[in-house]
Amino acid sequence: MKQARATSGSFYHFFPTKDDLLLAVLDAVSELISTEILMAVEAGSENPVERVSILIDAYRDGTGLGASGYGIPVGTLVGELGPEHSVALSRVENIYTMLVARIAEWFDDGDDSVRFAGFLVAALEGASMMAIAGRSDAPIDACAEQMRFHLDALAGGRGSRAEEMPPPDSSLTEAVDWKAW
């Protein structure tokens, strides 16, 4: 309220409860993802693999050490929600559903595209949370490396078997044998 130079009366007129404010934030986040982030990614390339690379870079730019924000901030919000926030959780689910559907459209390969897009979003959200918590770019970089390896394997007509993937950064897993990890 101080930054907006608003009085508490004005604030509570628009947001009678904290839940009302939360829902407005989630609506704004959904709009930001759809219109600013995804539209910028889509404007950057027609190639779906290049779009994934641009999206990965957007997550890194938002969560990296020099970032001013928290990437695509859905994960930071959802961690604060309990079962009593069912309406807010539904809105978060809708945000993830929209994000996955939009990415899946880039590949236009039916159920496989939806599964891949869900995998991508889950990996990027997890890597973002790890980057924020550890104040390190390493989780996003590791995610990007593995995702690009996976996409290169798919583009080459090969499966993405775990044996073919380079090992993850051992400082992230503390495991000496990455296959055991």
MODELLER restraints for C-alpha pairs under 7 A, 6 or more apart:
rsr = mdl.restraints
at = mdl.atoms
rsr.add(forms.Gaussian(group=physical.xy_distance, feature=features.Distance(at['CA:1:A'], at['CA:7:A']), mean=6.56, stdev=0.5))
rsr.add(forms.Gaussian(group=physical.xy_distance, feature=features.Distance(at['CA:15:A'], at['CA:21:A']), mean=5.42, stdev=0.5))
rsr.add(forms.Gaussian(group=physical.xy_distance, feature=features.Distance(at['CA:23:A'], at['CA:88:A']), mean=6.06, stdev=0.5))
rsr.add(forms.Gaussian(group=physical.xy_distance, feature=features.Distance(at['CA:26:A'], at['CA:91:A']), mean=6.80, stdev=0.5))
rsr.add(forms.Gaussian(group=physical.xy_distance, feature=features.Distance(at['CA:30:A'], at['CA:95:A']), mean=5.67, stdev=0.5))
rsr.add(forms.Gaussian(group=physical.xy_distance, feature=features.Distance(at['CA:41:A'], at['CA:51:A']), mean=5.75, stdev=0.5))
rsr.add(forms.Gaussian(group=physical.xy_distance, feature=features.Distance(at['CA:41:A'], at['CA:54:A']), mean=5.90, stdev=0.5))
rsr.add(forms.Gaussian(group=physical.xy_distance, feature=features.Distance(at['CA:41:A'], at['CA:55:A']), mean=6.17, stdev=0.5))
rsr.add(forms.Gaussian(group=physical.xy_distance, feature=features.Distance(at['CA:42:A'], at['CA:51:A']), mean=6.44, stdev=0.5))
rsr.add(forms.Gaussian(group=physical.xy_distance, feature=features.Distance(at['CA:45:A'], at['CA:51:A']), mean=6.00, stdev=0.5))
rsr.add(forms.Gaussian(group=physical.xy_distance, feature=features.Distance(at['CA:48:A'], at['CA:106:A']), mean=5.19, stdev=0.5))
rsr.add(forms.Gaussian(group=physical.xy_distance, feature=features.Distance(at['CA:48:A'], at['CA:107:A']), mean=5.96, stdev=0.5))
rsr.add(forms.Gaussian(group=physical.xy_distance, feature=features.Distance(at['CA:49:A'], at['CA:151:A']), mean=6.87, stdev=0.5))
rsr.add(forms.Gaussian(group=physical.xy_distance, feature=features.Distance(at['CA:56:A'], at['CA:144:A']), mean=6.30, stdev=0.5))
rsr.add(forms.Gaussian(group=physical.xy_distance, feature=features.Distance(at['CA:59:A'], at['CA:71:A']), mean=5.01, stdev=0.5))
rsr.add(forms.Gaussian(group=physical.xy_distance, feature=features.Distance(at['CA:59:A'], at['CA:72:A']), mean=6.53, stdev=0.5))
rsr.add(forms.Gaussian(group=physical.xy_distance, feature=features.Distance(at['CA:59:A'], at['CA:128:A']), mean=6.99, stdev=0.5))
rsr.add(forms.Gaussian(group=physical.xy_distance, feature=features.Distance(at['CA:60:A'], at['CA:140:A']), mean=5.96, stdev=0.5))
rsr.add(forms.Gaussian(group=physical.xy_distance, feature=features.Distance(at['CA:61:A'], at['CA:67:A']), mean=5.97, stdev=0.5))
rsr.add(forms.Gaussian(group=physical.xy_distance, feature=features.Distance(at['CA:62:A'], at['CA:68:A']), mean=6.83, stdev=0.5))
rsr.add(forms.Gaussian(group=physical.xy_distance, feature=features.Distance(at['CA:62:A'], at['CA:69:A']), mean=5.46, stdev=0.5))
rsr.add(forms.Gaussian(group=physical.xy_distance, feature=features.Distance(at['CA:62:A'], at['CA:70:A']), mean=5.45, stdev=0.5))
rsr.add(forms.Gaussian(group=physical.xy_distance, feature=features.Distance(at['CA:62:A'], at['CA:71:A']), mean=3.68, stdev=0.5))
rsr.add(forms.Gaussian(group=physical.xy_distance, feature=features.Distance(at['CA:63:A'], at['CA:69:A']), mean=6.40, stdev=0.5))
rsr.add(forms.Gaussian(group=physical.xy_distance, feature=features.Distance(at['CA:63:A'], at['CA:70:A']), mean=4.99, stdev=0.5))
rsr.add(forms.Gaussian(group=physical.xy_distance, feature=features.Distance(at['CA:63:A'], at['CA:71:A']), mean=4.77, stdev=0.5))
rsr.add(forms.Gaussian(group=physical.xy_distance, feature=features.Distance(at['CA:63:A'], at['CA:128:A']), mean=6.01, stdev=0.5))
rsr.add(forms.Gaussian(group=physical.xy_distance, feature=features.Distance(at['CA:63:A'], at['CA:131:A']), mean=6.46, stdev=0.5))
rsr.add(forms.Gaussian(group=physical.xy_distance, feature=features.Distance(at['CA:63:A'], at['CA:132:A']), mean=6.22, stdev=0.5))
rsr.add(forms.Gaussian(group=physical.xy_distance, feature=features.Distance(at['CA:64:A'], at['CA:131:A']), mean=6.80, stdev=0.5))
rsr.add(forms.Gaussian(group=physical.xy_distance, feature=features.Distance(at['CA:64:A'], at['CA:136:A']), mean=6.65, stdev=0.5))
rsr.add(forms.Gaussian(group=physical.xy_distance, feature=features.Distance(at['CA:64:A'], at['CA:137:A']), mean=5.06, stdev=0.5))
rsr.add(forms.Gaussian(group=physical.xy_distance, feature=features.Distance(at['CA:65:A'], at['CA:135:A']), mean=6.21, stdev=0.5))
rsr.add(forms.Gaussian(group=physical.xy_distance, feature=features.Distance(at['CA:65:A'], at['CA:136:A']), mean=5.99, stdev=0.5))
rsr.add(forms.Gaussian(group=physical.xy_distance, feature=features.Distance(at['CA:65:A'], at['CA:137:A']), mean=6.16, stdev=0.5))
rsr.add(forms.Gaussian(group=physical.xy_distance, feature=features.Distance(at['CA:71:A'], at['CA:128:A']), mean=6.87, stdev=0.5))
rsr.add(forms.Gaussian(group=physical.xy_distance, feature=features.Distance(at['CA:74:A'], at['CA:92:A']), mean=6.97, stdev=0.5))
rsr.add(forms.Gaussian(group=physical.xy_distance, feature=features.Distance(at['CA:75:A'], at['CA:125:A']), mean=6.19, stdev=0.5))
rsr.add(forms.Gaussian(group=physical.xy_distance, feature=features.Distance(at['CA:100:A'], at['CA:114:A']), mean=6.57, stdev=0.5))
rsr.add(forms.Gaussian(group=physical.xy_distance, feature=features.Distance(at['CA:100:A'], at['CA:117:A']), mean=5.09, stdev=0.5))
rsr.add(forms.Gaussian(group=physical.xy_distance, feature=features.Distance(at['CA:100:A'], at['CA:118:A']), mean=5.49, stdev=0.5))
rsr.add(forms.Gaussian(group=physical.xy_distance, feature=features.Distance(at['CA:100:A'], at['CA:121:A']), mean=6.81, stdev=0.5))
rsr.add(forms.Gaussian(group=physical.xy_distance, feature=features.Distance(at['CA:101:A'], at['CA:114:A']), mean=6.61, stdev=0.5))
rsr.add(forms.Gaussian(group=physical.xy_distance, feature=features.Distance(at['CA:103:A'], at['CA:117:A']), mean=5.63, stdev=0.5))
rsr.add(forms.Gaussian(group=physical.xy_distance, feature=features.Distance(at['CA:104:A'], at['CA:113:A']), mean=4.69, stdev=0.5))
rsr.add(forms.Gaussian(group=physical.xy_distance, feature=features.Distance(at['CA:104:A'], at['CA:114:A']), mean=5.00, stdev=0.5))
rsr.add(forms.Gaussian(group=physical.xy_distance, feature=features.Distance(at['CA:104:A'], at['CA:117:A']), mean=5.42, stdev=0.5))
rsr.add(forms.Gaussian(group=physical.xy_distance, feature=features.Distance(at['CA:107:A'], at['CA:113:A']), mean=5.88, stdev=0.5))
rsr.add(forms.Gaussian(group=physical.xy_distance, feature=features.Distance(at['CA:123:A'], at['CA:143:A']), mean=6.77, stdev=0.5))
rsr.add(forms.Gaussian(group=physical.xy_distance, feature=features.Distance(at['CA:124:A'], at['CA:143:A']), mean=6.89, stdev=0.5))
rsr.add(forms.Gaussian(group=physical.xy_distance, feature=features.Distance(at['CA:127:A'], at['CA:139:A']), mean=5.09, stdev=0.5))
rsr.add(forms.Gaussian(group=physical.xy_distance, feature=features.Distance(at['CA:127:A'], at['CA:140:A']), mean=5.18, stdev=0.5))
rsr.add(forms.Gaussian(group=physical.xy_distance, feature=features.Distance(at['CA:127:A'], at['CA:143:A']), mean=6.50, stdev=0.5))
rsr.add(forms.Gaussian(group=physical.xy_distance, feature=features.Distance(at['CA:128:A'], at['CA:140:A']), mean=6.32, stdev=0.5))
rsr.add(forms.Gaussian(group=physical.xy_distance, feature=features.Distance(at['CA:130:A'], at['CA:139:A']), mean=6.15, stdev=0.5))
rsr.add(forms.Gaussian(group=physical.xy_distance, feature=features.Distance(at['CA:131:A'], at['CA:137:A']), mean=5.64, stdev=0.5))
rsr.add(forms.Gaussian(group=physical.xy_distance, feature=features.Distance(at['CA:131:A'], at['CA:138:A']), mean=6.89, stdev=0.5))
rsr.add(forms.Gaussian(group=physical.xy_distance, feature=features.Distance(at['CA:131:A'], at['CA:139:A']), mean=5.58, stdev=0.5))
rsr.add(forms.Gaussian(group=physical.xy_distance, feature=features.Distance(at['CA:131:A'], at['CA:140:A']), mean=6.53, stdev=0.5))
rsr.add(forms.Gaussian(group=physical.xy_distance, feature=features.Distance(at['CA:142:A'], at['CA:168:A']), mean=6.59, stdev=0.5))
rsr.add(forms.Gaussian(group=physical.xy_distance, feature=features.Distance(at['CA:142:A'], at['CA:169:A']), mean=6.82, stdev=0.5))
rsr.add(forms.Gaussian(group=physical.xy_distance, feature=features.Distance(at['CA:150:A'], at['CA:160:A']), mean=5.63, stdev=0.5))
rsr.add(forms.Gaussian(group=physical.xy_distance, feature=features.Distance(at['CA:153:A'], at['CA:159:A']), mean=6.19, stdev=0.5))
rsr.add(forms.Gaussian(group=physical.xy_distance, feature=features.Distance(at['CA:153:A'], at['CA:160:A']), mean=5.86, stdev=0.5))
rsr.add(forms.Gaussian(group=physical.xy_distance, feature=features.Distance(at['CA:154:A'], at['CA:160:A']), mean=6.84, stdev=0.5))
rsr.add(forms.Gaussian(group=physical.xy_distance, feature=features.Distance(at['CA:167:A'], at['CA:178:A']), mean=5.71, stdev=0.5))
rsr.add(forms.Gaussian(group=physical.xy_distance, feature=features.Distance(at['CA:168:A'], at['CA:178:A']), mean=6.81, stdev=0.5))
rsr.add(forms.Gaussian(group=physical.xy_distance, feature=features.Distance(at['CA:170:A'], at['CA:176:A']), mean=6.57, stdev=0.5))
rsr.add(forms.Gaussian(group=physical.xy_distance, feature=features.Distance(at['CA:175:A'], at['CA:181:A']), mean=6.10, stdev=0.5))
